[in-house]
Amino acid sequence: MKEIRKVLLIHPEISRTKYNFAGVIDNEPLELEYIAALLRERGVDYAIWDGQVERISAAEKLKAYMPDLVYVCGRTRQERFMLEYCQSAKDLCGSVTVIGGLHAQQCYARMYQNCVDYILVSFDIFQLIQLIQGTPPEQLEDMCRRTEDGWHTAAPKPFDIQRLPLPDRSYFLTHTDRYRYLELLPCAHVRTAYCCPYRCSFCSRNKLNCGVYTCRDIQDVVEEIARIPCENIYLVDDDFLVDEKRIRQFINLIRERQICKRYVCYGRADFIARYPELMQQLKEIGFYYILTGLEALDDQHMTAYNKKCDMDCNTKAVEILHNVGIHMMGMFIADLDFTGKDFRSMYRWIKAHKLRHAAVSIFTPELDSPLYQQYADRILTEDPGAWDYLHVVAQPGRLSLRAYYFHYHVLLIRLFLRGWRDGIYDFVDYGYYIRSFVKNMFRFGG
């Protein structure tokens, strides 16, 4: 492999349509910033291009920077963009191309393309650094590689998150006007763990890192937070509220350091219901949003999803966060067996429980998962861009496709109108989104 002097790190565009929530939730490219820190430490010239925020195209960046190696990471819905960038890197610069990230870990064989040279199938970014520094590729155990005889498939190993460096946030700090979580602008990301210790049937996150949950020393986490020149912190673990003792230690350390910031995290309803006094303490140190997978309206669906949680627990969790003053972002699944009545019931439940913040995703069997195989004879599209939880990828069971989309968009419109009446998300152009939903009520599924 040629000598690597310049590296371009790419985070893809979310979408090239307006049917997305760009400008409402825009995520700091944290994985690239970990890599950037290691490159800077080793004196390697690098640049970041984030399709969420950049005003020039990836092709323009490639021509201007002429990297020796391009690393791209992304999610399922960004697969085509990732491959397109790799092809452009080959055509314009003759670059070595590497794909990594969440989608590559789960679906690496989909990346077996002539424009791709290597695929990192674990969180071990040190193997990317070794490749850049000239380590023979065959020695990199977590890298799939293209050879003259075809693709060599790697067997990934769990990665110890304690090995991660502190991220180089220089790119984030030059784009603080763009990275946000709803009204929290700017909002910096902090990761304290990889994987999830729970095994919900619809979720693929618990399969990441070979299914092994690994977490950082909480003192290191607090030290990182203290150093970040940003008052809004999104703890981006798949579930931050896992270990009671660790959370209590986090609270005590934040208080000892007198750190005054606002926090966003994921947390399960059963943890919230079990520790109401802990929620009060989290409120006192600045927790603003807790994203909670409420998922369903009945115990039958909760059991089918293997949530290990019931509706009584969900109701209690909503009440606790409401009482202590933390905003719950209730996340629901529109199941493929829904009828029009089920969509209406979901709205009524959200309204009855005074849940001001709610997000509804369409049930989506993840690619190359056991759930995908279960729904194989119902899959409607092969377009990875549809795996954004806003599109139906498998045939609904009790409604036509058009009717399902109609009821789904009616639900979204009702939730948006309720948010508008309640005066939340003042920065959002409600008219734009409602017009978009109305249009898609009839366009999708036609």
C-alpha positions, 0 to 999 in steps of 0.5 A, a space after each residue: 500500500 502507498 504511503 499515507 500522508 493525508 487522511 480525509 474522514 467523512 461523515 455522510 449526509 443524512 439524506 438528499 431529500 427534505 424528508 428528514 430532521 436535519 437542522 432539528 437533531 444534528 449529531 457531532 461526528 464523534 467517531 471521526 473525532 476519536 480517529 482525528 485525535 490519534 492522527 494528530 498525536 501521530 503527526 498525520 495530516 487529516 481533515 473532516 468532511 461532515 455532510 450534515 454541515 458542509 457547504 461544499 460537496 464531498 467531491 469538491 472536498 476530495 479534489 481540494 484536499 487530495 487525500 491518500 486515504 479516505 475513511 467513511 462511517 455511517 448508518 444503514 440509510 447512508 450506505 449508498 452515500 458511503 459507497 459513492 464517496 469511496 467511488 469518488 475517492 478512487 476516481 478523483 484521487 486514487 485514494 485507499 478507501 476504508 469503511 467503518 461505523 455501525 452499519 459496517 459492523 453489522 452488514 460488512 458484506 454489503 460493502 464488498 465493492 470494487 471501490 472499497 479496499 478495507 472494512 473495519 468491522 469493530 470499534 477498534 480504531 487503532 487498527 485503522 491507525 495501524 493500517 495508515 502507519 504501514 502495518 501489513 493488512 493481513 495482520 489487522 484482524 478486524 479488517 475485511 480486505 479486498 484481494 486479487 482472489 476476492 474478499 477476505 472476511 474478518 472475525 471482529 473482537 470486542 473492543 475495550 472502550 477504556 482504550 479510546 482517546 479523548 476526541 479532537 473536537 476542533 471540527 465541532 468547535 468550528 461548527 457550534 452553530 450546527 450541532 444540536 439536540 432540539 433546542 439545545 445548541 450547541 450540543 456536544 457528544 460524550 460516549 461512556 459505553 459501547 453496546 447495550 446489556 438488554 436484548 430487545 428483539 427489534 434493536 440491533 444495537 445490542 449486537 454491536 461490539 460482538 454483543 459485549 457491553 463495555 463502559 468507561 471509568 466514570 471519573 474519566 467521563 466527568 473529567 472529559 465533560 469538565 473540559 468541553 467548552 459547551 454547556 449541553 452534553 448528549 451522553 450517547 450510550 445506547 442506555 446510560 441509566 444501566 448501573 445504579 452505583 455508577 449513576 450515583 458516582 456520576 452525580 456525586 462527581 458532577 456535584 464535587 466538580 461543581 459542573 453546571 451543564 445540561 444533559 441528554 441521555 437514553 434511559 429505560 422506563 424500568 430504571 426510571 420507575 425503580 429509582 425516583 429519588 435518583 431522577 430527582 438528583 439527576 434533575 438537580 445536576 442538569 438532566 434536561 431530556 431522557 430518551 425513553 423507549 416506551 415502544 408500545 401501548 400494551 403488554 402483548 407488544 412489550 413481550 413480543 419486543 422482549 422489553 422486559 418491561 410492562 405498561 405499568 412501568 411505562 406509566 410510572 416512568 412518565 409520571 416520575 420524570 414529569 414530577 421532577 421536571 425532566 423532559 421525557 422524549 417518549 419513543 414509540 414503535 408503529 408496529 406493522 400489525 397496526 390498524 387505524 384504531 391503533 394509531 389513534 390510540 397511540 395519540 390518545 395515550 400520549 395526550 392522556 399522559 401529558 407526554 409533551 415530547 414523543 417520537 414514533 418510528 415505523 417497525 423496521 427489521 434491520 438488514 442482515 438480522 434474524 428479524 430481517 429473515 423472519 420478515 423476508 417474504 414481506 420485504 418491500 424494498 432493497 433500498 438501504 435509504 429506506 431504513 430510516 424508521 420513517 419508511 415502511 420496508 416490510 408489508 403491513 399485516 392489517 392495512 394496505 401500504 397506502 392506508 398505513 402511511 396515511 394513518 402514520 402521517 396523520 399521527 405525526 401531524 397531530 403530534 406536531 400540531 400539539 407541539 405547536 399549541 404547547 409552544 415547544 420547539 419554537 425553532 422548528 418550522 412547523 408549517 414546513 413539516 406539516 406540509 411535508 407530512 400532508 404530501 407524504 400521506 398520499 405520495 408514499 405507498 402509491 
